[in-house]
Amino acid sequence: MAKTDHIELPTGERIPILYEDRSVLAIDKPRGWMLVPVSRQRATRDLQAALHSSIAAGDFWARCRNLRFLRFVHRLDAETTGVLLLVKSLKAVNTYGRLFESRKMEKAYIAAVHGAPKQLEWTCRLKLAPDTRERGRMKADRRGKEAETGFRVLQGGPQVSLVEAHPFTGRTHQIRVHLAESGHPVVGDELYGPFSVAKPGPHLALRAVGLAYTDPFTRVRVGIRAAADEFCREYGFDVPPVFRR
């Protein structure tokens, strides 16, 4: 039975599959889907629950793979799009979870940010902790957990710039807080940036474009990429050569 190149949810929404092997399946997560809903009102956009229901119902995309289990091992914010790695067994949950925790998973993001950074490259190592004054928000705190993100300007502009981010740790909202603390919050970020953004775009301008790692079972090097073309055009940038297909 031929495998589909996408997941089709009961809602009719199709999610592209970027990579698959015996242990994992990587998707291009759409905007608006949560991995851990924070309220009952948002539970209808629970991606993990939607995948579970679709598998249990025997939908074709899952049936053609003989899938019985699929679970995320890292998180993307609801409004962040791009590469999301899912594993196909409980054993793989622990194995790939350790891969993320040990900093052996290389992660790449692109973001449209406010302003023009003075440095072309920089690293932010501000520790992060929950902001007790506002639920769901993080803050820089010297008593918080270690966090490190490397940044590189891909295209600069007086109002908006395109930045590549490489988080070496995986703290909640890490890239968003580190960019805001650097003076260049992500466009469309209502938690850490300006609340009124007319242009360009009303959405959170953050996209996961790459994962790279050594497969813990086969020792084969794996690289997974998500397209950057549409994102760059939406925010008025040329597609950097490294992201062209």
Secondary structure, DSSP 4 states (H G I P E B T S, - for coil): -PPPSEEE-TTS-EEEEEEE-SSEEEEEEPTT-BSS-SSGGGGGGBHHHHHHHHHHTT-HHHHTTT----EESS---TT-EEEEEEESSHHHHHHHHHHHHTT-SEEEEEEEEES--SSSEEEE---EEE-TTSTT-EEE-TTSB---EEEEEEE--SSEEEEEEEESS--TTHHHHHHHHTT-PBTT-TTTS-S---SS-SS--EEEEEEEEE-TTT--EEEEE---HHHHHHTT-PPPGGG--
